[in-house]
Amino acid sequence: MKRLTQNLNSAYFEAANRLRPSKAKRRILAYVESYEDIAFWRSILDEFETSDLYFEIKLPGRDNLQKGKRQALSNIFSTAQLGTAMIACVDADYDYLLQDTTEASHEFNNSPFVVHTFVYAIENYQCYAPSLHRAVVTATLNDRPTLDFEAFFQEYSQIIWPLFLWNIWGYRHENYKGFTMLDFCGFISFRTINTVHPEESLAQLRRRVNQKMSWMQRHHPEAKGSYARLKQQLRDLGITPDTTYLYIQGHTLFENVAMPLLEPICTMLRKEREREIKQLALHPQQRQCELSAYQHAVIPIDTVLKKNTAFRDAPPFQRVRNAIQRVINLAATTSSPLNTPQTSSPNNTPQAPSPSKLKSPSPADPPQALSPLNTSQTSSPHNAPQAPSPSNPKSHSPSNPQSPSTTQ
């Protein structure tokens, strides 16, 4: 037996919107995967709210604490239930890259009411390379440049790009068991990164990738042609070798690439600031107060990244904006005005005139021609002129003052 919530769909909420007062804001429900995603999507949807429309972010109703796109969507609705009053805001994962090669990716990519990140997950936006220096400054209150983060992630992306293509190729051709996403993430992860000489860590990564590339080429010689076509198809989707890091698994990027890189840098900058405070303090009491104030002001870098919203100039994010605007445009075209006159309403039916307001015909009044709409009624036996009855000597009825009998 289905739960009641499983029968809710966008049409239900569209009808609810039409029942609200004409000046009330139109509501669009946006379902997200988990509570961790609410702040991210709220920061995006805020800029689209107007005096006529607002978004309400909800979690899918469920009986357990499972996370993830598949679990969240299957617990409350399918894409067929979505519409202009109920949308889904989810991570793209690999579905955006797989396009129509699987049934799930086809349904995911062809529904206008599924708004996804166009990168793997929200963690990829939080680790957007041009925003990392600002995140470090927020975490350490030290603005000294230490590392060119954009150059590091550009080279990192170029190194893992060939192996990334192999991983996507396996999932597109249902041949991923020999090289799963977990295997791929193991090859591209770091345990530690030498922040003084990051090129050494990148050189080790390049050797691991090249070894696995040789193995894949030996075991899959049939992939030569399709591998080259896949490279061009991904480029057409806006994925380039310089931005590969945005499309790998988000948790791997956050935990095994960004954090091993940023934590040593933040530690170094904090110690540098603490040494400066100790050197400039005039006496021990001032030194202790300033150190205590500084230590209470700094923030862990992982907390800063989870609240990072400085990714709005990223090219994939412009596609997210376009997808949300498309939903709003569809909602505007499908919504019906609430004050449209309804001709079938009993309140709008023509009423018969009151007998007291009827004018009695006089002999001086000229004969009135019948309306063309009423000419068919003269041949009806019900509308034939009746002779005055003895009990009613009047030859015309108040309800029909223009009866043909009055003109004779």
Legacy VTK file of the C-alpha trace (Angstrom):
# vtk DataFile Version 3.0
C-alpha trace
ASCII
DATASET POLYDATA
POINTS 408 float
0.000 0.000 0.000
1.328 3.441 -0.910
1.871 6.102 1.680
-0.139 9.284 1.302
2.982 11.332 0.598
3.834 9.088 -2.335
0.727 10.321 -4.128
1.712 13.982 -3.864
2.907 15.542 -7.094
3.431 18.938 -8.630
-0.172 19.155 -9.865
-1.376 18.937 -6.259
0.741 21.911 -5.194
-0.169 23.855 -8.338
-3.834 23.465 -7.419
-3.036 24.561 -3.878
-1.359 27.684 -5.240
-4.484 28.570 -7.244
-6.627 28.315 -4.123
-4.547 30.901 -2.296
-5.398 34.632 -2.399
-4.566 36.412 -5.626
-1.876 38.549 -3.948
-0.218 35.622 -2.178
3.270 34.571 -3.242
3.557 31.532 -5.466
5.378 28.698 -3.692
7.752 26.233 -5.343
8.836 23.255 -3.237
12.481 22.279 -3.690
13.440 18.833 -2.383
17.110 18.230 -1.561
19.030 15.085 -0.695
19.902 15.718 2.953
20.014 18.407 5.623
23.646 19.111 4.679
22.477 20.449 1.309
19.885 22.910 2.626
22.293 25.818 3.238
23.927 25.354 -0.175
20.683 25.430 -2.141
19.243 28.222 0.007
22.188 30.446 -0.901
21.412 29.821 -4.581
17.618 30.025 -4.583
17.571 33.266 -2.577
18.575 35.355 -5.579
15.592 34.088 -7.607
12.911 34.937 -5.064
10.685 37.921 -5.835
7.603 39.585 -4.415
5.520 37.059 -6.361
7.477 33.820 -5.843
9.442 32.024 -3.156
11.109 28.631 -2.700
10.586 26.308 0.241
13.337 23.735 0.704
12.238 20.392 2.076
13.714 17.018 2.899
12.022 13.943 1.448
9.849 12.170 4.015
11.418 8.873 4.920
11.705 6.269 7.625
15.493 6.104 7.865
18.602 8.271 7.693
19.918 7.076 4.346
21.640 9.747 2.282
22.309 10.222 -1.388
20.397 11.130 -4.497
19.034 7.689 -5.299
17.732 7.070 -1.785
16.271 10.557 -1.418
14.438 10.593 -4.737
13.080 7.072 -4.441
11.681 7.719 -0.973
9.363 10.556 -1.953
8.793 10.901 -5.683
9.844 10.066 -9.186
10.684 12.553 -11.904
7.183 12.041 -13.342
5.717 13.649 -10.217
7.815 16.796 -10.527
6.544 19.979 -12.131
6.403 23.749 -11.910
5.377 23.635 -8.234
7.714 20.845 -7.073
11.321 20.415 -8.189
14.352 18.396 -7.110
17.727 20.002 -6.349
20.373 17.269 -6.313
23.997 16.471 -7.073
24.771 15.548 -10.655
27.157 12.688 -9.763
28.102 10.825 -12.952
24.588 11.074 -14.420
25.410 14.326 -16.196
28.473 12.723 -17.800
26.711 9.506 -18.756
24.003 11.493 -20.591
21.555 9.011 -22.170
23.672 5.864 -21.973
21.608 4.491 -19.066
17.903 4.689 -18.254
18.539 6.557 -15.007
20.819 9.148 -16.641
18.309 9.648 -19.490
15.500 10.376 -17.036
17.784 12.584 -14.964
19.066 14.714 -17.849
15.773 15.126 -19.696
13.588 16.330 -16.838
13.390 20.157 -16.748
12.342 19.975 -13.101
15.519 18.262 -11.854
17.997 21.025 -11.044
21.443 19.549 -10.531
24.881 20.915 -9.805
26.438 20.288 -13.282
29.549 19.236 -11.341
29.797 16.028 -9.371
28.538 17.414 -6.043
28.365 20.530 -3.896
31.781 19.683 -2.406
33.328 20.374 -5.808
31.966 23.922 -5.709
33.190 24.331 -2.135
36.702 23.421 -3.329
36.590 25.785 -6.318
40.232 26.737 -6.821
39.893 30.549 -7.270
38.078 30.752 -3.917
40.617 28.814 -1.833
42.905 31.728 -0.985
39.953 33.619 0.472
39.007 30.525 2.468
42.527 30.286 3.887
42.471 33.953 4.875
39.131 33.459 6.628
40.467 30.437 8.501
43.794 31.970 9.579
43.337 35.762 9.453
46.611 35.832 7.560
46.636 37.160 3.995
50.167 36.165 3.046
50.217 34.312 -0.300
51.609 30.803 0.027
50.584 28.727 -2.979
48.986 29.320 -6.360
45.894 27.172 -5.836
44.578 27.687 -9.349
47.831 26.495 -10.908
47.973 23.494 -8.548
44.451 22.288 -9.374
44.957 22.957 -13.062
48.012 20.704 -13.155
46.300 18.163 -10.926
43.359 18.065 -13.347
45.579 17.636 -16.377
47.347 14.695 -14.739
44.193 12.771 -13.828
42.290 13.641 -17.043
43.283 10.485 -19.048
42.424 8.164 -16.161
39.191 10.070 -15.563
38.213 9.341 -19.176
38.824 5.637 -18.635
36.588 5.630 -15.592
33.747 7.351 -17.483
34.299 5.006 -20.436
33.822 1.993 -18.157
30.518 3.314 -16.782
29.222 4.258 -20.219
29.937 0.806 -21.613
28.887 -1.133 -18.506
32.442 -2.319 -18.099
33.195 -0.533 -14.861
33.764 -3.568 -12.639
37.397 -3.759 -13.706
37.947 -0.096 -12.815
35.306 1.237 -10.441
34.940 4.756 -9.125
36.420 3.566 -5.827
39.498 2.306 -7.691
39.794 5.590 -9.570
39.522 7.640 -6.375
42.284 5.548 -4.811
44.687 6.469 -7.617
44.011 10.224 -7.496
44.013 10.716 -3.705
46.788 12.100 -1.496
47.695 11.067 1.998
49.961 14.065 2.422
51.059 16.891 0.144
54.401 18.656 0.317
53.169 22.250 0.405
56.716 23.627 0.130
57.390 21.602 -3.039
53.955 20.513 -4.307
55.467 19.514 -7.637
56.945 16.453 -5.919
53.501 15.242 -4.834
52.142 15.886 -8.334
55.052 13.934 -9.860
54.195 10.913 -7.702
50.578 11.193 -8.797
51.616 11.309 -12.457
53.603 8.081 -12.092
50.616 6.280 -10.536
48.301 7.491 -13.279
50.682 6.494 -16.075
51.040 2.980 -14.657
47.291 2.501 -14.537
46.900 3.981 -18.025
49.287 1.399 -19.427
47.338 -1.380 -17.719
44.001 -0.131 -19.080
45.331 0.158 -22.632
46.685 -3.401 -22.550
43.464 -4.909 -21.190
41.010 -2.871 -23.299
42.425 -2.498 -26.824
38.857 -2.369 -28.192
38.315 1.017 -26.524
40.650 2.961 -28.799
37.956 4.484 -31.014
35.278 4.984 -28.367
37.827 6.505 -25.967
38.659 9.240 -28.488
34.953 9.925 -29.130
34.277 10.144 -25.402
36.994 12.765 -25.028
35.254 14.984 -27.572
31.799 14.353 -26.095
32.955 15.476 -22.659
34.529 18.574 -24.140
31.171 19.371 -25.737
29.636 19.225 -22.249
32.097 21.860 -21.054
34.539 19.496 -19.328
38.169 20.269 -20.099
41.476 18.790 -18.879
42.023 21.952 -16.794
38.806 21.516 -14.770
38.677 17.750 -14.225
38.734 18.205 -10.451
35.195 19.617 -10.560
33.811 16.323 -11.918
35.481 13.722 -9.729
33.768 12.398 -6.621
33.137 15.306 -4.267
34.070 13.582 -1.022
37.365 12.415 -2.505
38.206 15.925 -3.663
37.302 17.427 -0.284
38.839 14.865 2.068
41.766 13.496 0.048
42.930 16.437 -2.061
41.804 19.802 -0.664
42.222 19.030 3.034
45.756 17.487 2.750
46.724 20.610 0.818
45.050 23.297 2.941
45.525 22.022 6.486
49.369 22.257 6.482
49.152 25.718 4.920
46.670 26.922 7.533
48.762 25.476 10.346
51.837 27.276 9.025
50.012 30.627 8.707
48.518 30.373 12.200
51.913 29.685 13.760
53.342 32.580 11.806
50.668 34.917 13.154
51.162 33.654 16.726
54.937 34.277 16.501
54.225 37.808 15.309
51.909 38.429 18.290
54.550 37.132 20.714
57.209 39.371 19.212
55.063 42.520 19.267
53.608 42.066 22.762
54.855 44.594 25.299
54.328 42.399 28.348
53.156 38.834 29.171
49.598 39.868 29.967
49.145 41.544 26.579
50.708 38.576 24.852
48.323 36.181 26.558
45.256 38.311 25.793
46.171 38.762 22.128
46.957 35.073 21.641
43.688 34.073 23.283
41.714 36.512 21.121
43.415 35.271 17.942
42.857 31.596 18.766
39.157 32.251 19.363
38.866 34.161 16.052
40.353 31.539 13.725
38.096 28.882 12.179
38.921 25.316 11.077
39.452 25.226 7.327
36.957 22.392 6.776
34.234 24.507 8.405
35.132 27.439 6.158
34.969 25.274 3.043
31.550 23.890 3.938
30.247 27.460 4.120
32.115 28.613 1.024
29.897 30.412 -1.511
32.619 32.116 -3.566
32.047 29.852 -6.548
29.436 31.916 -8.377
31.736 32.817 -11.243
32.390 29.145 -12.044
31.175 28.287 -15.571
29.137 25.234 -14.441
27.299 27.390 -11.910
25.938 29.562 -14.707
24.175 26.460 -15.998
22.601 25.946 -12.575
21.267 29.495 -12.745
19.866 28.878 -16.213
18.128 25.693 -15.061
16.441 27.479 -12.137
15.368 30.354 -14.381
13.880 27.840 -16.827
11.733 26.392 -14.038
10.528 29.874 -13.080
9.643 30.661 -16.707
7.682 27.423 -17.017
5.860 28.198 -13.770
4.915 31.635 -15.089
3.500 30.244 -18.329
1.524 27.394 -16.762
0.024 29.317 -13.841
-3.551 30.532 -14.471
-4.727 33.887 -13.092
-7.006 33.697 -10.110
-9.305 36.597 -11.079
-10.375 35.300 -14.491
-14.186 35.621 -14.908
-15.882 32.259 -15.093
-18.980 32.299 -17.290
-20.235 29.055 -15.858
-20.498 30.409 -12.337
-24.027 30.683 -10.956
-23.210 34.207 -9.818
-22.648 35.310 -13.405
-25.800 33.876 -14.971
-28.238 36.482 -16.391
-31.148 37.219 -14.061
-34.770 37.824 -15.164
-35.917 41.420 -14.752
-38.188 42.277 -11.876
-41.902 42.632 -12.805
-42.015 46.018 -11.111
-39.432 47.372 -13.531
-41.176 46.117 -16.665
-42.776 48.679 -18.935
-46.330 47.907 -20.039
-46.782 48.269 -23.779
-49.071 51.040 -24.874
-50.972 51.375 -28.125
-48.609 54.199 -29.066
-45.590 51.950 -28.882
-44.521 50.723 -32.303
-44.386 46.982 -32.915
-40.972 45.554 -31.984
-39.350 43.128 -34.330
-38.339 39.760 -33.007
-34.658 39.118 -32.433
-33.141 36.675 -34.916
-32.179 34.529 -31.931
-35.837 34.168 -30.940
-37.354 33.549 -34.366
-37.077 29.843 -33.874
-39.253 30.108 -30.821
-42.326 31.367 -32.724
-42.787 28.019 -34.354
-42.708 26.188 -31.082
-46.082 25.142 -29.745
-44.971 26.303 -26.286
-44.390 29.832 -27.541
-47.600 30.199 -29.637
-49.876 33.173 -28.682
-52.491 32.122 -26.176
-56.006 33.568 -25.918
-56.754 35.409 -22.686
-58.322 33.195 -20.124
-61.533 34.284 -18.341
-59.726 34.393 -15.023
-56.866 36.487 -16.466
-58.310 39.117 -18.796
-54.853 40.673 -19.440
-53.622 39.787 -22.874
-49.934 39.984 -21.998
-47.829 38.357 -19.317
-45.449 40.405 -17.182
-42.749 37.878 -17.868
-43.102 38.348 -21.623
-44.008 41.997 -22.221
-43.097 41.867 -25.910
-45.429 39.024 -26.810
-46.704 39.148 -30.411
-50.294 39.231 -29.072
-49.829 42.806 -27.811
-49.236 44.158 -31.298
-52.470 42.905 -32.782
LINES 1 409
408 0 1 2 3 4 5 6 7 8 9 10 11 12 13 14 15 16 17 18 19 20 21 22 23 24 25 26 27 28 29 30 31 32 33 34 35 36 37 38 39 40 41 42 43 44 45 46 47 48 49 50 51 52 53 54 55 56 57 58 59 60 61 62 63 64 65 66 67 68 69 70 71 72 73 74 75 76 77 78 79 80 81 82 83 84 85 86 87 88 89 90 91 92 93 94 95 96 97 98 99 100 101 102 103 104 105 106 107 108 109 110 111 112 113 114 115 116 117 118 119 120 121 122 123 124 125 126 127 128 129 130 131 132 133 134 135 136 137 138 139 140 141 142 143 144 145 146 147 148 149 150 151 152 153 154 155 156 157 158 159 160 161 162 163 164 165 166 167 168 169 170 171 172 173 174 175 176 177 178 179 180 181 182 183 184 185 186 187 188 189 190 191 192 193 194 195 196 197 198 199 200 201 202 203 204 205 206 207 208 209 210 211 212 213 214 215 216 217 218 219 220 221 222 223 224 225 226 227 228 229 230 231 232 233 234 235 236 237 238 239 240 241 242 243 244 245 246 247 248 249 250 251 252 253 254 255 256 257 258 259 260 261 262 263 264 265 266 267 268 269 270 271 272 273 274 275 276 277 278 279 280 281 282 283 284 285 286 287 288 289 290 291 292 293 294 295 296 297 298 299 300 301 302 303 304 305 306 307 308 309 310 311 312 313 314 315 316 317 318 319 320 321 322 323 324 325 326 327 328 329 330 331 332 333 334 335 336 337 338 339 340 341 342 343 344 345 346 347 348 349 350 351 352 353 354 355 356 357 358 359 360 361 362 363 364 365 366 367 368 369 370 371 372 373 374 375 376 377 378 379 380 381 382 383 384 385 386 387 388 389 390 391 392 393 394 395 396 397 398 399 400 401 402 403 404 405 406 407
